[in-house]
Amino acid sequence: MSRRRVLLVGFDAADGDLALGWMREGLLPPLAGLAERGTAVPLHSQGEHMPESSWASLITGSSPGEHGIYSWRIVRPGSVEQ
């Protein structure tokens, strides 16, 4: 049985559409080369107001409701302040 290697490259707070466009334009040749030999897709958040949960979901393969990580911020109940 042969083993396949997996390389995951993630950019926190990067605009995926911009990065993919720059790869197509030749402005990011190392990343474009990796994508040509594999695939490149943007990471989408589970919810508009909790993008921080995306990394925990990616790593665990489960939803925020399962892993319990929604945000790194702790907001006081009844307010929008930390």
PDB file of N, CA, C and O in Angstrom:
ATOM      1  N   MET A   1       0.844  -1.173   0.000  1.00  0.00           N
ATOM      2  CA  MET A   1       0.000   0.000   0.000  1.00  0.00           C
ATOM      3  C   MET A   1       0.896   1.244   0.000  1.00  0.00           C
ATOM      4  O   MET A   1       1.829   1.339   0.797  1.00  0.00           O
ATOM      5  N   SER A   2       0.613   2.183  -0.883  1.00  0.00           N
ATOM      6  CA  SER A   2       1.400   3.417  -0.923  1.00  0.00           C
ATOM      7  C   SER A   2       0.750   4.487  -0.047  1.00  0.00           C
ATOM      8  O   SER A   2      -0.471   4.535   0.108  1.00  0.00           O
ATOM      9  N   ARG A   3       1.576   5.316   0.502  1.00  0.00           N
ATOM     10  CA  ARG A   3       1.091   6.423   1.333  1.00  0.00           C
ATOM     11  C   ARG A   3       1.099   7.702   0.513  1.00  0.00           C
ATOM     12  O   ARG A   3       2.000   7.942  -0.291  1.00  0.00           O
ATOM     13  N   ARG A   4       0.083   8.510   0.733  1.00  0.00           N
ATOM     14  CA  ARG A   4       0.015   9.805   0.059  1.00  0.00           C
ATOM     15  C   ARG A   4       0.365  10.880   1.060  1.00  0.00           C
ATOM     16  O   ARG A   4      -0.072  10.835   2.210  1.00  0.00           O
ATOM     17  N   ARG A   5       1.133  11.823   0.637  1.00  0.00           N
ATOM     18  CA  ARG A   5       1.484  12.961   1.487  1.00  0.00           C
ATOM     19  C   ARG A   5       0.473  14.079   1.259  1.00  0.00           C
ATOM     20  O   ARG A   5      -0.013  14.295   0.149  1.00  0.00           O
ATOM     21  N   VAL A   6       0.180  14.770   2.334  1.00  0.00           N
ATOM     22  CA  VAL A   6      -0.759  15.889   2.255  1.00  0.00           C
ATOM     23  C   VAL A   6      -0.077  17.122   2.839  1.00  0.00           C
ATOM     24  O   VAL A   6       0.489  17.075   3.931  1.00  0.00           O
ATOM     25  N   LEU A   7      -0.136  18.205   2.110  1.00  0.00           N
ATOM     26  CA  LEU A   7       0.363  19.485   2.586  1.00  0.00           C
ATOM     27  C   LEU A   7      -0.806  20.452   2.586  1.00  0.00           C
ATOM     28  O   LEU A   7      -1.435  20.681   1.552  1.00  0.00           O
ATOM     29  N   LEU A   8      -1.088  21.005   3.720  1.00  0.00           N
ATOM     30  CA  LEU A   8      -2.156  21.992   3.842  1.00  0.00           C
ATOM     31  C   LEU A   8      -1.519  23.340   4.143  1.00  0.00           C
ATOM     32  O   LEU A   8      -0.803  23.489   5.133  1.00  0.00           O
ATOM     33  N   VAL A   9      -1.779  24.312   3.294  1.00  0.00           N
ATOM     34  CA  VAL A   9      -1.267  25.662   3.496  1.00  0.00           C
ATOM     35  C   VAL A   9      -2.469  26.553   3.744  1.00  0.00           C
ATOM     36  O   VAL A   9      -3.361  26.656   2.902  1.00  0.00           O
ATOM     37  N   GLY A  10      -2.491  27.196   4.898  1.00  0.00           N
ATOM     38  CA  GLY A  10      -3.606  28.077   5.230  1.00  0.00           C
ATOM     39  C   GLY A  10      -3.117  29.465   5.576  1.00  0.00           C
ATOM     40  O   GLY A  10      -2.086  29.626   6.229  1.00  0.00           O
ATOM     41  N   PHE A  11      -3.852  30.459   5.140  1.00  0.00           N
ATOM     42  CA  PHE A  11      -3.521  31.848   5.430  1.00  0.00           C
ATOM     43  C   PHE A  11      -4.635  32.440   6.269  1.00  0.00           C
ATOM     44  O   PHE A  11      -5.770  32.562   5.806  1.00  0.00           O
ATOM     45  N   ASP A  12      -4.321  32.802   7.478  1.00  0.00           N
ATOM     46  CA  ASP A  12      -5.306  33.391   8.362  1.00  0.00           C
ATOM     47  C   ASP A  12      -5.528  34.853   7.964  1.00  0.00           C
ATOM     48  O   ASP A  12      -4.569  35.601   7.778  1.00  0.00           O
ATOM     49  N   ALA A  13      -6.767  35.246   7.836  1.00  0.00           N
ATOM     50  CA  ALA A  13      -7.170  36.614   7.508  1.00  0.00           C
ATOM     51  C   ALA A  13      -6.755  37.040   6.097  1.00  0.00           C
ATOM     52  O   ALA A  13      -6.633  38.234   5.823  1.00  0.00           O
ATOM     53  N   ALA A  14      -6.541  36.090   5.217  1.00  0.00           N
ATOM     54  CA  ALA A  14      -6.217  36.424   3.828  1.00  0.00           C
ATOM     55  C   ALA A  14      -7.491  36.352   2.992  1.00  0.00           C
ATOM     56  O   ALA A  14      -8.411  35.596   3.304  1.00  0.00           O
ATOM     57  N   ASP A  15      -7.531  37.136   1.943  1.00  0.00           N
ATOM     58  CA  ASP A  15      -8.662  37.096   1.019  1.00  0.00           C
ATOM     59  C   ASP A  15      -8.391  36.019  -0.014  1.00  0.00           C
ATOM     60  O   ASP A  15      -7.509  36.180  -0.858  1.00  0.00           O
ATOM     61  N   GLY A  16      -9.128  34.933   0.038  1.00  0.00           N
ATOM     62  CA  GLY A  16      -8.910  33.809  -0.859  1.00  0.00           C
ATOM     63  C   GLY A  16      -9.069  34.154  -2.319  1.00  0.00           C
ATOM     64  O   GLY A  16      -8.311  33.666  -3.156  1.00  0.00           O
ATOM     65  N   ASP A  17     -10.050  34.993  -2.643  1.00  0.00           N
ATOM     66  CA  ASP A  17     -10.251  35.382  -4.045  1.00  0.00           C
ATOM     67  C   ASP A  17      -9.046  36.144  -4.583  1.00  0.00           C
ATOM     68  O   ASP A  17      -8.621  35.928  -5.718  1.00  0.00           O
ATOM     69  N   LEU A  18      -8.497  37.041  -3.755  1.00  0.00           N
ATOM     70  CA  LEU A  18      -7.301  37.781  -4.188  1.00  0.00           C
ATOM     71  C   LEU A  18      -6.122  36.834  -4.396  1.00  0.00           C
ATOM     72  O   LEU A  18      -5.438  36.902  -5.417  1.00  0.00           O
ATOM     73  N   ALA A  19      -5.890  35.957  -3.431  1.00  0.00           N
ATOM     74  CA  ALA A  19      -4.762  35.023  -3.535  1.00  0.00           C
ATOM     75  C   ALA A  19      -4.895  34.132  -4.762  1.00  0.00           C
ATOM     76  O   ALA A  19      -3.920  33.937  -5.489  1.00  0.00           O
ATOM     77  N   LEU A  20      -6.086  33.589  -5.005  1.00  0.00           N
ATOM     78  CA  LEU A  20      -6.288  32.738  -6.183  1.00  0.00           C
ATOM     79  C   LEU A  20      -6.089  33.536  -7.475  1.00  0.00           C
ATOM     80  O   LEU A  20      -5.528  33.022  -8.442  1.00  0.00           O
ATOM     81  N   GLY A  21      -6.549  34.793  -7.490  1.00  0.00           N
ATOM     82  CA  GLY A  21      -6.343  35.649  -8.661  1.00  0.00           C
ATOM     83  C   GLY A  21      -4.871  35.931  -8.906  1.00  0.00           C
ATOM     84  O   GLY A  21      -4.408  35.883 -10.045  1.00  0.00           O
ATOM     85  N   TRP A  22      -4.143  36.220  -7.853  1.00  0.00           N
ATOM     86  CA  TRP A  22      -2.701  36.479  -7.983  1.00  0.00           C
ATOM     87  C   TRP A  22      -1.958  35.230  -8.440  1.00  0.00           C
ATOM     88  O   TRP A  22      -0.980  35.318  -9.182  1.00  0.00           O
ATOM     89  N   MET A  23      -2.430  34.062  -7.991  1.00  0.00           N
ATOM     90  CA  MET A  23      -1.814  32.819  -8.457  1.00  0.00           C
ATOM     91  C   MET A  23      -2.025  32.660  -9.965  1.00  0.00           C
ATOM     92  O   MET A  23      -1.100  32.295 -10.691  1.00  0.00           O
ATOM     93  N   ARG A  24      -3.240  32.935 -10.429  1.00  0.00           N
ATOM     94  CA  ARG A  24      -3.537  32.834 -11.873  1.00  0.00           C
ATOM     95  C   ARG A  24      -2.725  33.842 -12.681  1.00  0.00           C
ATOM     96  O   ARG A  24      -2.319  33.554 -13.807  1.00  0.00           O
ATOM     97  N   GLU A  25      -2.486  35.029 -12.108  1.00  0.00           N
ATOM     98  CA  GLU A  25      -1.736  36.082 -12.809  1.00  0.00           C
ATOM     99  C   GLU A  25      -0.223  35.860 -12.770  1.00  0.00           C
ATOM    100  O   GLU A  25       0.529  36.604 -13.400  1.00  0.00           O
ATOM    101  N   GLY A  26       0.218  34.853 -12.043  1.00  0.00           N
ATOM    102  CA  GLY A  26       1.649  34.578 -11.968  1.00  0.00           C
ATOM    103  C   GLY A  26       2.380  35.357 -10.901  1.00  0.00           C
ATOM    104  O   GLY A  26       3.611  35.362 -10.877  1.00  0.00           O
ATOM    105  N   LEU A  27       1.647  36.022 -10.011  1.00  0.00           N
ATOM    106  CA  LEU A  27       2.283  36.817  -8.964  1.00  0.00           C
ATOM    107  C   LEU A  27       2.676  35.989  -7.735  1.00  0.00           C
ATOM    108  O   LEU A  27       3.435  36.460  -6.889  1.00  0.00           O
ATOM    109  N   LEU A  28       2.166  34.770  -7.636  1.00  0.00           N
ATOM    110  CA  LEU A  28       2.509  33.872  -6.530  1.00  0.00           C
ATOM    111  C   LEU A  28       2.902  32.506  -7.116  1.00  0.00           C
ATOM    112  O   LEU A  28       2.199  31.516  -6.911  1.00  0.00           O
ATOM    113  N   PRO A  29       4.022  32.458  -7.843  1.00  0.00           N
ATOM    114  CA  PRO A  29       4.374  31.219  -8.537  1.00  0.00           C
ATOM    115  C   PRO A  29       4.575  29.995  -7.633  1.00  0.00           C
ATOM    116  O   PRO A  29       4.172  28.902  -8.032  1.00  0.00           O
ATOM    117  N   PRO A  30       5.171  30.114  -6.448  1.00  0.00           N
ATOM    118  CA  PRO A  30       5.300  28.899  -5.621  1.00  0.00           C
ATOM    119  C   PRO A  30       3.941  28.318  -5.223  1.00  0.00           C
ATOM    120  O   PRO A  30       3.751  27.102  -5.253  1.00  0.00           O
ATOM    121  N   LEU A  31       3.010  29.177  -4.857  1.00  0.00           N
ATOM    122  CA  LEU A  31       1.681  28.689  -4.495  1.00  0.00           C
ATOM    123  C   LEU A  31       0.936  28.154  -5.714  1.00  0.00           C
ATOM    124  O   LEU A  31       0.229  27.150  -5.624  1.00  0.00           O
ATOM    125  N   ALA A  32       1.096  28.822  -6.845  1.00  0.00           N
ATOM    126  CA  ALA A  32       0.452  28.349  -8.073  1.00  0.00           C
ATOM    127  C   ALA A  32       0.977  26.960  -8.445  1.00  0.00           C
ATOM    128  O   ALA A  32       0.214  26.102  -8.889  1.00  0.00           O
ATOM    129  N   GLY A  33       2.279  26.744  -8.263  1.00  0.00           N
ATOM    130  CA  GLY A  33       2.862  25.440  -8.558  1.00  0.00           C
ATOM    131  C   GLY A  33       2.294  24.351  -7.651  1.00  0.00           C
ATOM    132  O   GLY A  33       2.000  23.246  -8.109  1.00  0.00           O
ATOM    133  N   LEU A  34       2.142  24.665  -6.365  1.00  0.00           N
ATOM    134  CA  LEU A  34       1.538  23.700  -5.446  1.00  0.00           C
ATOM    135  C   LEU A  34       0.098  23.392  -5.856  1.00  0.00           C
ATOM    136  O   LEU A  34      -0.323  22.236  -5.853  1.00  0.00           O
ATOM    137  N   ALA A  35      -0.648  24.435  -6.208  1.00  0.00           N
ATOM    138  CA  ALA A  35      -2.052  24.247  -6.587  1.00  0.00           C
ATOM    139  C   ALA A  35      -2.180  23.430  -7.871  1.00  0.00           C
ATOM    140  O   ALA A  35      -3.118  22.646  -8.016  1.00  0.00           O
ATOM    141  N   GLU A  36      -1.239  23.611  -8.806  1.00  0.00           N
ATOM    142  CA  GLU A  36      -1.289  22.850 -10.057  1.00  0.00           C
ATOM    143  C   GLU A  36      -1.085  21.357  -9.809  1.00  0.00           C
ATOM    144  O   GLU A  36      -1.646  20.521 -10.517  1.00  0.00           O
ATOM    145  N   ARG A  37      -0.277  21.030  -8.796  1.00  0.00           N
ATOM    146  CA  ARG A  37      -0.029  19.621  -8.479  1.00  0.00           C
ATOM    147  C   ARG A  37      -1.060  19.067  -7.503  1.00  0.00           C
ATOM    148  O   ARG A  37      -1.067  17.871  -7.214  1.00  0.00           O
ATOM    149  N   GLY A  38      -1.925  19.931  -6.998  1.00  0.00           N
ATOM    150  CA  GLY A  38      -2.945  19.497  -6.045  1.00  0.00           C
ATOM    151  C   GLY A  38      -4.233  20.246  -6.292  1.00  0.00           C
ATOM    152  O   GLY A  38      -4.831  20.145  -7.363  1.00  0.00           O
ATOM    153  N   THR A  39      -4.654  20.997  -5.294  1.00  0.00           N
ATOM    154  CA  THR A  39      -5.874  21.794  -5.430  1.00  0.00           C
ATOM    155  C   THR A  39      -5.780  23.015  -4.528  1.00  0.00           C
ATOM    156  O   THR A  39      -4.995  23.041  -3.580  1.00  0.00           O
ATOM    157  N   ALA A  40      -6.578  24.016  -4.830  1.00  0.00           N
ATOM    158  CA  ALA A  40      -6.636  25.227  -4.008  1.00  0.00           C
ATOM    159  C   ALA A  40      -8.095  25.626  -3.867  1.00  0.00           C
ATOM    160  O   ALA A  40      -8.797  25.805  -4.862  1.00  0.00           O
ATOM    161  N   VAL A  41      -8.537  25.763  -2.655  1.00  0.00           N
ATOM    162  CA  VAL A  41      -9.912  26.158  -2.384  1.00  0.00           C
ATOM    163  C   VAL A  41      -9.945  27.123  -1.215  1.00  0.00           C
ATOM    164  O   VAL A  41      -9.143  26.990  -0.290  1.00  0.00           O
ATOM    165  N   PRO A  42     -10.852  28.093  -1.231  1.00  0.00           N
ATOM    166  CA  PRO A  42     -10.966  28.997  -0.081  1.00  0.00           C
ATOM    167  C   PRO A  42     -11.681  28.312   1.078  1.00  0.00           C
ATOM    168  O   PRO A  42     -12.555  27.468   0.877  1.00  0.00           O
ATOM    169  N   LEU A  43     -11.304  28.681   2.269  1.00  0.00           N
ATOM    170  CA  LEU A  43     -11.940  28.178   3.483  1.00  0.00           C
ATOM    171  C   LEU A  43     -13.093  29.106   3.826  1.00  0.00           C
ATOM    172  O   LEU A  43     -12.920  30.324   3.869  1.00  0.00           O
ATOM    173  N   HIS A  44     -14.257  28.543   4.067  1.00  0.00           N
ATOM    174  CA  HIS A  44     -15.426  29.343   4.403  1.00  0.00           C
ATOM    175  C   HIS A  44     -15.794  29.155   5.863  1.00  0.00           C
ATOM    176  O   HIS A  44     -15.673  28.057   6.407  1.00  0.00           O
ATOM    177  N   SER A  45     -16.240  30.225   6.492  1.00  0.00           N
ATOM    178  CA  SER A  45     -16.642  30.179   7.896  1.00  0.00           C
ATOM    179  C   SER A  45     -18.004  29.518   8.040  1.00  0.00           C
ATOM    180  O   SER A  45     -18.827  29.549   7.124  1.00  0.00           O
ATOM    181  N   GLN A  46     -18.227  28.922   9.201  1.00  0.00           N
ATOM    182  CA  GLN A  46     -19.525  28.329   9.501  1.00  0.00           C
ATOM    183  C   GLN A  46     -20.588  29.414   9.649  1.00  0.00           C
ATOM    184  O   GLN A  46     -21.741  29.221   9.262  1.00  0.00           O
ATOM    185  N   GLY A  47     -20.203  30.524  10.195  1.00  0.00           N
ATOM    186  CA  GLY A  47     -21.148  31.615  10.397  1.00  0.00           C
ATOM    187  C   GLY A  47     -20.478  32.946  10.159  1.00  0.00           C
ATOM    188  O   GLY A  47     -19.273  33.087  10.369  1.00  0.00           O
ATOM    189  N   GLU A  48     -21.235  33.908   9.731  1.00  0.00           N
ATOM    190  CA  GLU A  48     -20.693  35.227   9.409  1.00  0.00           C
ATOM    191  C   GLU A  48     -20.017  35.881  10.608  1.00  0.00           C
ATOM    192  O   GLU A  48     -19.034  36.604  10.449  1.00  0.00           O
ATOM    193  N   HIS A  49     -20.533  35.632  11.795  1.00  0.00           N
ATOM    194  CA  HIS A  49     -20.030  36.315  12.982  1.00  0.00           C
ATOM    195  C   HIS A  49     -19.087  35.472  13.813  1.00  0.00           C
ATOM    196  O   HIS A  49     -18.743  35.858  14.930  1.00  0.00           O
ATOM    197  N   MET A  50     -18.661  34.332  13.301  1.00  0.00           N
ATOM    198  CA  MET A  50     -17.716  33.523  14.060  1.00  0.00           C
ATOM    199  C   MET A  50     -16.693  32.855  13.136  1.00  0.00           C
ATOM    200  O   MET A  50     -16.610  31.628  13.078  1.00  0.00           O
ATOM    201  N   PRO A  51     -15.914  33.672  12.415  1.00  0.00           N
ATOM    202  CA  PRO A  51     -14.940  33.081  11.493  1.00  0.00           C
ATOM    203  C   PRO A  51     -13.822  32.327  12.194  1.00  0.00           C
ATOM    204  O   PRO A  51     -13.177  31.475  11.583  1.00  0.00           O
ATOM    205  N   GLU A  52     -13.580  32.627  13.473  1.00  0.00           N
ATOM    206  CA  GLU A  52     -12.507  31.956  14.193  1.00  0.00           C
ATOM    207  C   GLU A  52     -12.759  30.463  14.332  1.00  0.00           C
ATOM    208  O   GLU A  52     -11.813  29.696  14.509  1.00  0.00           O
ATOM    209  N   SER A  53     -14.003  30.040  14.257  1.00  0.00           N
ATOM    210  CA  SER A  53     -14.326  28.623  14.417  1.00  0.00           C
ATOM    211  C   SER A  53     -13.863  27.791  13.220  1.00  0.00           C
ATOM    212  O   SER A  53     -13.808  26.564  13.309  1.00  0.00           O
ATOM    213  N   SER A  54     -13.532  28.437  12.111  1.00  0.00           N
ATOM    214  CA  SER A  54     -13.148  27.705  10.901  1.00  0.00           C
ATOM    215  C   SER A  54     -11.927  26.824  11.121  1.00  0.00           C
ATOM    216  O   SER A  54     -11.903  25.676  10.678  1.00  0.00           O
ATOM    217  N   TRP A  55     -10.915  27.349  11.801  1.00  0.00           N
ATOM    218  CA  TRP A  55      -9.694  26.567  12.010  1.00  0.00           C
ATOM    219  C   TRP A  55      -9.966  25.354  12.880  1.00  0.00           C
ATOM    220  O   TRP A  55      -9.486  24.261  12.577  1.00  0.00           O
ATOM    221  N   ALA A  56     -10.724  25.522  13.952  1.00  0.00           N
ATOM    222  CA  ALA A  56     -11.047  24.375  14.808  1.00  0.00           C
ATOM    223  C   ALA A  56     -11.860  23.343  14.032  1.00  0.00           C
ATOM    224  O   ALA A  56     -11.670  22.141  14.213  1.00  0.00           O
ATOM    225  N   SER A  57     -12.762  23.804  13.172  1.00  0.00           N
ATOM    226  CA  SER A  57     -13.550  22.877  12.364  1.00  0.00           C
ATOM    227  C   SER A  57     -12.666  22.135  11.365  1.00  0.00           C
ATOM    228  O   SER A  57     -12.840  20.935  11.154  1.00  0.00           O
ATOM    229  N   LEU A  58     -11.731  22.834  10.757  1.00  0.00           N
ATOM    230  CA  LEU A  58     -10.822  22.213   9.801  1.00  0.00           C
ATOM    231  C   LEU A  58      -9.971  21.142  10.480  1.00  0.00           C
ATOM    232  O   LEU A  58      -9.814  20.040   9.956  1.00  0.00           O
ATOM    233  N   ILE A  59      -9.432  21.469  11.631  1.00  0.00           N
ATOM    234  CA  ILE A  59      -8.541  20.548  12.338  1.00  0.00           C
ATOM    235  C   ILE A  59      -9.283  19.333  12.891  1.00  0.00           C
ATOM    236  O   ILE A  59      -8.777  18.212  12.831  1.00  0.00           O
ATOM    237  N   THR A  60     -10.482  19.556  13.428  1.00  0.00           N
ATOM    238  CA  THR A  60     -11.212  18.456  14.065  1.00  0.00           C
ATOM    239  C   THR A  60     -12.149  17.720  13.114  1.00  0.00           C
ATOM    240  O   THR A  60     -12.539  16.584  13.385  1.00  0.00           O
ATOM    241  N   GLY A  61     -12.513  18.358  11.998  1.00  0.00           N
ATOM    242  CA  GLY A  61     -13.470  17.742  11.090  1.00  0.00           C
ATOM    243  C   GLY A  61     -14.889  17.768  11.634  1.00  0.00           C
ATOM    244  O   GLY A  61     -15.737  16.978  11.218  1.00  0.00           O
ATOM    245  N   SER A  62     -15.141  18.673  12.558  1.00  0.00           N
ATOM    246  CA  SER A  62     -16.478  18.770  13.147  1.00  0.00           C
ATOM    247  C   SER A  62     -16.942  20.220  13.170  1.00  0.00           C
ATOM    248  O   SER A  62     -16.155  21.139  12.945  1.00  0.00           O
ATOM    249  N   SER A  63     -18.221  20.414  13.443  1.00  0.00           N
ATOM    250  CA  SER A  63     -18.806  21.758  13.433  1.00  0.00           C
ATOM    251  C   SER A  63     -18.599  22.443  14.782  1.00  0.00           C
ATOM    252  O   SER A  63     -18.262  21.782  15.764  1.00  0.00           O
ATOM    253  N   PRO A  64     -18.798  23.771  14.839  1.00  0.00           N
ATOM    254  CA  PRO A  64     -18.681  24.473  16.115  1.00  0.00           C
ATOM    255  C   PRO A  64     -19.603  23.893  17.195  1.00  0.00           C
ATOM    256  O   PRO A  64     -19.253  23.887  18.375  1.00  0.00           O
ATOM    257  N   GLY A  65     -20.763  23.414  16.792  1.00  0.00           N
ATOM    258  CA  GLY A  65     -21.666  22.804  17.756  1.00  0.00           C
ATOM    259  C   GLY A  65     -21.093  21.541  18.371  1.00  0.00           C
ATOM    260  O   GLY A  65     -21.468  21.163  19.481  1.00  0.00           O
ATOM    261  N   GLU A  66     -20.188  20.888  17.658  1.00  0.00           N
ATOM    262  CA  GLU A  66     -19.564  19.665  18.165  1.00  0.00           C
ATOM    263  C   GLU A  66     -18.277  19.951  18.942  1.00  0.00           C
ATOM    264  O   GLU A  66     -18.060  19.377  20.009  1.00  0.00           O
ATOM    265  N   HIS A  67     -17.420  20.839  18.411  1.00  0.00           N
ATOM    266  CA  HIS A  67     -16.154  21.088  19.114  1.00  0.00           C
ATOM    267  C   HIS A  67     -16.247  22.218  20.136  1.00  0.00           C
ATOM    268  O   HIS A  67     -15.367  22.339  20.989  1.00  0.00           O
ATOM    269  N   GLY A  68     -17.280  23.042  20.075  1.00  0.00           N
ATOM    270  CA  GLY A  68     -17.519  24.056  21.105  1.00  0.00           C
ATOM    271  C   GLY A  68     -16.707  25.332  21.000  1.00  0.00           C
ATOM    272  O   GLY A  68     -16.756  26.161  21.908  1.00  0.00           O
ATOM    273  N   ILE A  69     -15.957  25.515  19.916  1.00  0.00           N
ATOM    274  CA  ILE A  69     -15.164  26.731  19.747  1.00  0.00           C
ATOM    275  C   ILE A  69     -15.883  27.621  18.747  1.00  0.00           C
ATOM    276  O   ILE A  69     -16.001  27.283  17.570  1.00  0.00           O
ATOM    277  N   TYR A  70     -16.356  28.748  19.224  1.00  0.00           N
ATOM    278  CA  TYR A  70     -17.089  29.667  18.364  1.00  0.00           C
ATOM    279  C   TYR A  70     -16.289  30.928  18.074  1.00  0.00           C
ATOM    280  O   TYR A  70     -16.383  31.481  16.978  1.00  0.00           O
ATOM    281  N   SER A  71     -15.505  31.388  19.037  1.00  0.00           N
ATOM    282  CA  SER A  71     -14.768  32.633  18.890  1.00  0.00           C
ATOM    283  C   SER A  71     -13.690  32.704  19.955  1.00  0.00           C
ATOM    284  O   SER A  71     -13.781  32.024  20.977  1.00  0.00           O
ATOM    285  N   TRP A  72     -12.680  33.513  19.729  1.00  0.00           N
ATOM    286  CA  TRP A  72     -11.661  33.731  20.742  1.00  0.00           C
ATOM    287  C   TRP A  72     -12.085  34.868  21.677  1.00  0.00           C
ATOM    288  O   TRP A  72     -11.470  35.084  22.721  1.00  0.00           O
ATOM    289  N   ARG A  73     -13.137  35.587  21.294  1.00  0.00           N
ATOM    290  CA  ARG A  73     -13.619  36.703  22.118  1.00  0.00           C
ATOM    291  C   ARG A  73     -14.637  36.214  23.142  1.00  0.00           C
ATOM    292  O   ARG A  73     -15.416  35.301  22.869  1.00  0.00           O
ATOM    293  N   ILE A  74     -14.623  36.814  24.291  1.00  0.00           N
ATOM    294  CA  ILE A  74     -15.644  36.557  25.287  1.00  0.00           C
ATOM    295  C   ILE A  74     -16.460  37.837  25.408  1.00  0.00           C
ATOM    296  O   ILE A  74     -15.964  38.851  25.901  1.00  0.00           O
ATOM    297  N   VAL A  75     -17.691  37.790  24.966  1.00  0.00           N
ATOM    298  CA  VAL A  75     -18.568  38.966  24.984  1.00  0.00           C
ATOM    299  C   VAL A  75     -19.479  38.891  26.198  1.00  0.00           C
ATOM    300  O   VAL A  75     -20.065  37.851  26.499  1.00  0.00           O
ATOM    301  N   ARG A  76     -19.582  40.027  26.889  1.00  0.00           N
ATOM    302  CA  ARG A  76     -20.448  40.070  28.062  1.00  0.00           C
ATOM    303  C   ARG A  76     -21.901  39.876  27.647  1.00  0.00           C
ATOM    304  O   ARG A  76     -22.361  40.503  26.693  1.00  0.00           O
ATOM    305  N   PRO A  77     -22.637  39.004  28.361  1.00  0.00           N
ATOM    306  CA  PRO A  77     -24.040  38.786  28.024  1.00  0.00           C
ATOM    307  C   PRO A  77     -24.819  40.100  28.007  1.00  0.00           C
ATOM    308  O   PRO A  77     -24.653  40.933  28.897  1.00  0.00           O
ATOM    309  N   GLY A  78     -25.656  40.281  27.009  1.00  0.00           N
ATOM    310  CA  GLY A  78     -26.473  41.474  26.897  1.00  0.00           C
ATOM    311  C   GLY A  78     -25.755  42.672  26.309  1.00  0.00           C
ATOM    312  O   GLY A  78     -26.308  43.772  26.296  1.00  0.00           O
ATOM    313  N   SER A  79     -24.519  42.483  25.815  1.00  0.00           N
ATOM    314  CA  SER A  79     -23.788  43.609  25.229  1.00  0.00           C
ATOM    315  C   SER A  79     -23.008  43.124  24.013  1.00  0.00           C
ATOM    316  O   SER A  79     -23.027  41.940  23.678  1.00  0.00           O
ATOM    317  N   VAL A  80     -22.340  44.034  23.375  1.00  0.00           N
ATOM    318  CA  VAL A  80     -21.453  43.678  22.263  1.00  0.00           C
ATOM    319  C   VAL A  80     -20.006  43.970  22.627  1.00  0.00           C
ATOM    320  O   VAL A  80     -19.127  43.942  21.766  1.00  0.00           O
ATOM    321  N   GLU A  81     -19.759  44.248  23.898  1.00  0.00           N
ATOM    322  CA  GLU A  81     -18.406  44.583  24.358  1.00  0.00           C
ATOM    323  C   GLU A  81     -17.740  43.364  24.991  1.00  0.00           C
ATOM    324  O   GLU A  81     -18.395  42.470  25.529  1.00  0.00           O
ATOM    325  N   GLN A  82     -16.433  43.368  24.904  1.00  0.00           N
ATOM    326  CA  GLN A  82     -15.664  42.265  25.499  1.00  0.00           C
ATOM    327  C   GLN A  82     -15.432  42.501  26.964  1.00  0.00           C
ATOM    328  O   GLN A  82     -14.803  41.678  27.630  1.00  0.00           O
TER     329      GLN A  82
END
